[in-house]
Amino acid sequence: AFSRIDGPSFHPVESLPPYEPAYAITVHKSQGSEYDQLLLMLSESVPEIMLTAELVYTAITRAKNLVILYTNQFVLIRATQNRTRRFSRIRIN
């Protein structure tokens, strides 16, 4: 049921769009999905190996209309300056 001015509005569950109930999901779990609004929390407790520019980019590109970033300046700078290092045995001559 949804509240309306003229009283509650009832809809069968089958008529609602698919959803995944969650209080929070990880950036990696969100890959391939889009959200109207997104809250990104970056904490000082996140290990440096995980806190990367690519992680921030992936997170903010999931939002269609609004991104709210909850962090401090130090953590954001640390994340955006930390690039993912990829190791490969492919040699280019």
DRENPA-3360 file (N, C-alpha, C; in nm, 2 decimals, always signed):
BEGIN
1 = AFSRIDGP = +0.08/-0.12/+0.00/+0.00/+0.00/+0.00/+0.09/+0.12/+0.00 ~ +0.04/+0.23/-0.07/+0.11/+0.35/-0.08/+0.01/+0.46/-0.02 ~ +0.07/+0.55/+0.06/-0.02/+0.66/+0.11/-0.04/+0.76/+0.00 ~ -0.17/+0.81/+0.00/-0.21/+0.91/-0.09/-0.30/+1.01/-0.01 ~ -0.32/+1.13/-0.07/-0.41/+1.22/+0.00/-0.55/+1.17/+0.01 ~ -0.60/+1.10/-0.09/-0.73/+1.04/-0.08/-0.74/+0.91/-0.02 ~ -0.64/+0.86/+0.04/-0.64/+0.73/+0.11/-0.53/+0.64/+0.05 ~ -0.52/+0.52/+0.11/-0.41/+0.43/+0.06/-0.44/+0.37/-0.08;
9 = SFHPVESL = -0.34/+0.35/-0.15/-0.35/+0.29/-0.28/-0.28/+0.16/-0.28 ~ -0.36/+0.05/-0.32/-0.31/-0.08/-0.31/-0.27/-0.14/-0.45 ~ -0.16/-0.21/-0.45/-0.11/-0.26/-0.58/-0.07/-0.41/-0.55 ~ -0.10/-0.50/-0.64/-0.05/-0.64/-0.62/+0.10/-0.64/-0.64 ~ +0.17/-0.72/-0.57/+0.32/-0.73/-0.58/+0.36/-0.76/-0.72 ~ +0.29/-0.84/-0.79/+0.33/-0.87/-0.93/+0.33/-0.75/-1.02 ~ +0.26/-0.64/-0.99/+0.26/-0.53/-1.07/+0.37/-0.43/-1.05 ~ +0.45/-0.46/-0.94/+0.56/-0.37/-0.91/+0.68/-0.41/-0.98;
17 = PPYEPAYA = +0.77/-0.31/-1.01/+0.90/-0.35/-1.09/+0.99/-0.43/-1.00 ~ +1.08/-0.51/-1.06/+1.17/-0.59/-0.98/+1.26/-0.50/-0.90 ~ +1.29/-0.55/-0.78/+1.38/-0.48/-0.69/+1.46/-0.57/-0.60 ~ +1.57/-0.52/-0.55/+1.65/-0.60/-0.46/+1.65/-0.52/-0.33 ~ +1.57/-0.57/-0.22/+1.57/-0.49/-0.10/+1.71/-0.49/-0.04 ~ +1.76/-0.37/+0.00/+1.89/-0.36/+0.06/+1.90/-0.23/+0.14 ~ +1.98/-0.24/+0.24/+2.01/-0.11/+0.31/+2.13/-0.05/+0.24 ~ +2.22/-0.14/+0.20/+2.34/-0.09/+0.13/+2.39/-0.21/+0.05;
25 = ITVHKSQG = +2.45/-0.18/-0.06/+2.52/-0.28/-0.14/+2.66/-0.23/-0.18 ~ +2.75/-0.32/-0.21/+2.89/-0.27/-0.25/+2.89/-0.22/-0.39 ~ +2.99/-0.14/-0.42/+3.01/-0.08/-0.55/+3.02/-0.20/-0.65 ~ +3.09/-0.30/-0.61/+3.11/-0.42/-0.71/+2.98/-0.49/-0.73 ~ +2.89/-0.50/-0.64/+2.76/-0.56/-0.66/+2.67/-0.48/-0.75 ~ +2.70/-0.34/-0.75/+2.61/-0.25/-0.82/+2.65/-0.25/-0.97 ~ +2.77/-0.30/-1.01/+2.81/-0.30/-1.15/+2.70/-0.35/-1.24 ~ +2.68/-0.28/-1.35/+2.58/-0.32/-1.44/+2.44/-0.27/-1.41;
33 = SEYDQLLL = +2.42/-0.21/-1.29/+2.29/-0.15/-1.25/+2.30/+0.00/-1.25 ~ +2.18/+0.06/-1.25/+2.17/+0.21/-1.24/+2.07/+0.24/-1.13 ~ +2.09/+0.35/-1.07/+2.00/+0.40/-0.96/+1.97/+0.54/-0.98 ~ +1.85/+0.58/-0.95/+1.81/+0.72/-0.97/+1.90/+0.81/-0.88 ~ +1.91/+0.77/-0.75/+1.99/+0.84/-0.66/+2.09/+0.75/-0.59 ~ +2.21/+0.80/-0.56/+2.31/+0.71/-0.50/+2.38/+0.79/-0.39 ~ +2.40/+0.72/-0.28/+2.48/+0.77/-0.17/+2.61/+0.69/-0.16 ~ +2.73/+0.75/-0.18/+2.85/+0.68/-0.17/+2.93/+0.72/-0.05;
41 = MLSESVPE = +2.96/+0.63/+0.04/+3.03/+0.65/+0.16/+3.17/+0.59/+0.15 ~ +3.27/+0.68/+0.16/+3.41/+0.64/+0.16/+3.47/+0.67/+0.29 ~ +3.52/+0.56/+0.36/+3.57/+0.57/+0.49/+3.72/+0.56/+0.50 ~ +3.78/+0.62/+0.60/+3.92/+0.60/+0.62/+3.96/+0.46/+0.65 ~ +3.86/+0.38/+0.69/+3.89/+0.24/+0.73/+3.90/+0.14/+0.61 ~ +3.86/+0.19/+0.49/+3.87/+0.11/+0.37/+4.02/+0.09/+0.34 ~ +4.06/-0.04/+0.32/+4.20/-0.06/+0.28/+4.24/+0.01/+0.15 ~ +4.36/+0.06/+0.15/+4.41/+0.14/+0.04/+4.40/+0.06/-0.09;
49 = IMLTAELV = +4.42/-0.07/-0.09/+4.42/-0.15/-0.21/+4.28/-0.15/-0.28 ~ +4.17/-0.12/-0.19/+4.03/-0.12/-0.24/+3.99/+0.02/-0.28 ~ +4.05/+0.12/-0.22/+4.01/+0.26/-0.23/+4.08/+0.32/-0.35 ~ +4.02/+0.31/-0.47/+4.09/+0.35/-0.59/+4.00/+0.45/-0.67 ~ +4.07/+0.52/-0.77/+3.99/+0.61/-0.86/+3.89/+0.53/-0.94 ~ +3.92/+0.41/-0.98/+3.83/+0.33/-1.06/+3.71/+0.29/-0.98 ~ +3.72/+0.26/-0.85/+3.61/+0.24/-0.76/+3.52/+0.36/-0.75 ~ +3.57/+0.47/-0.73/+3.49/+0.60/-0.72/+3.42/+0.62/-0.86;
57 = YTAITRAK = +3.49/+0.60/-0.97/+3.43/+0.62/-1.10/+3.32/+0.52/-1.12 ~ +3.34/+0.40/-1.09/+3.23/+0.30/-1.11/+3.11/+0.33/-1.02 ~ +3.13/+0.37/-0.90/+3.02/+0.41/-0.81/+2.94/+0.53/-0.87 ~ +3.01/+0.64/-0.90/+2.93/+0.76/-0.94/+2.86/+0.74/-1.08 ~ +2.92/+0.65/-1.16/+2.85/+0.63/-1.29/+2.73/+0.54/-1.28 ~ +2.70/+0.48/-1.16/+2.58/+0.41/-1.14/+2.45/+0.50/-1.12 ~ +2.47/+0.62/-1.09/+2.36/+0.71/-1.06/+2.31/+0.78/-1.19 ~ +2.18/+0.79/-1.20/+2.12/+0.86/-1.31/+2.10/+1.01/-1.29;
65 = NLVILYTN = +2.07/+1.05/-1.17/+2.03/+1.19/-1.14/+2.11/+1.25/-1.02 ~ +2.14/+1.18/-0.92/+2.20/+1.24/-0.80/+2.30/+1.15/-0.74 ~ +2.42/+1.21/-0.70/+2.52/+1.14/-0.62/+2.54/+1.22/-0.50 ~ +2.53/+1.16/-0.38/+2.57/+1.22/-0.26/+2.70/+1.15/-0.21 ~ +2.80/+1.23/-0.19/+2.93/+1.17/-0.15/+2.95/+1.20/-0.01 ~ +2.97/+1.10/+0.08/+2.99/+1.12/+0.22/+3.13/+1.07/+0.25 ~ +3.22/+1.16/+0.27/+3.36/+1.13/+0.30/+3.43/+1.25/+0.35 ~ +3.56/+1.25/+0.36/+3.63/+1.37/+0.39/+3.73/+1.39/+0.28;
73 = QFVLIRAT = +3.79/+1.51/+0.28/+3.88/+1.55/+0.17/+4.00/+1.46/+0.16 ~ +4.06/+1.42/+0.27/+4.17/+1.33/+0.27/+4.14/+1.20/+0.20 ~ +4.03/+1.14/+0.23/+4.00/+1.01/+0.18/+3.97/+1.02/+0.03 ~ +3.90/+1.13/-0.01/+3.87/+1.15/-0.16/+3.99/+1.17/-0.24 ~ +4.09/+1.25/-0.19/+4.21/+1.27/-0.26/+4.29/+1.14/-0.27 ~ +4.30/+1.07/-0.16/+4.37/+0.94/-0.15/+4.31/+0.84/-0.26 ~ +4.18/+0.84/-0.27/+4.11/+0.75/-0.36/+4.14/+0.79/-0.50 ~ +4.13/+0.91/-0.54/+4.14/+0.96/-0.68/+4.28/+0.95/-0.72;
81 = QNRTRRFS = +4.38/+0.95/-0.63/+4.52/+0.94/-0.67/+4.57/+0.80/-0.67 ~ +4.49/+0.71/-0.62/+4.53/+0.57/-0.62/+4.47/+0.49/-0.74 ~ +4.55/+0.47/-0.84/+4.51/+0.40/-0.96/+4.53/+0.25/-0.95 ~ +4.44/+0.17/-1.01/+4.45/+0.03/-1.01/+4.57/-0.01/-1.09 ~ +4.66/-0.10/-1.04/+4.77/-0.15/-1.11/+4.74/-0.28/-1.17 ~ +4.75/-0.30/-1.30/+4.72/-0.43/-1.36/+4.85/-0.49/-1.40 ~ +4.86/-0.62/-1.37/+4.98/-0.69/-1.40/+4.95/-0.80/-1.51 ~ +5.03/-0.80/-1.61/+5.01/-0.89/-1.72/+5.14/-0.95/-1.77;
89 = RIRIN = +5.14/-1.07/-1.82/+5.26/-1.12/-1.88/+5.27/-1.10/-2.03 ~ +5.18/-1.02/-2.08/+5.18/-0.99/-2.23/+5.29/-0.89/-2.25 ~ +5.38/-0.92/-2.35/+5.49/-0.82/-2.38/+5.46/-0.76/-2.51 ~ +5.48/-0.63/-2.52/+5.46/-0.56/-2.64/+5.59/-0.51/-2.69 ~ +5.64/-0.54/-2.81/+5.77/-0.50/-2.86/+5.76/-0.39/-2.95;
% end
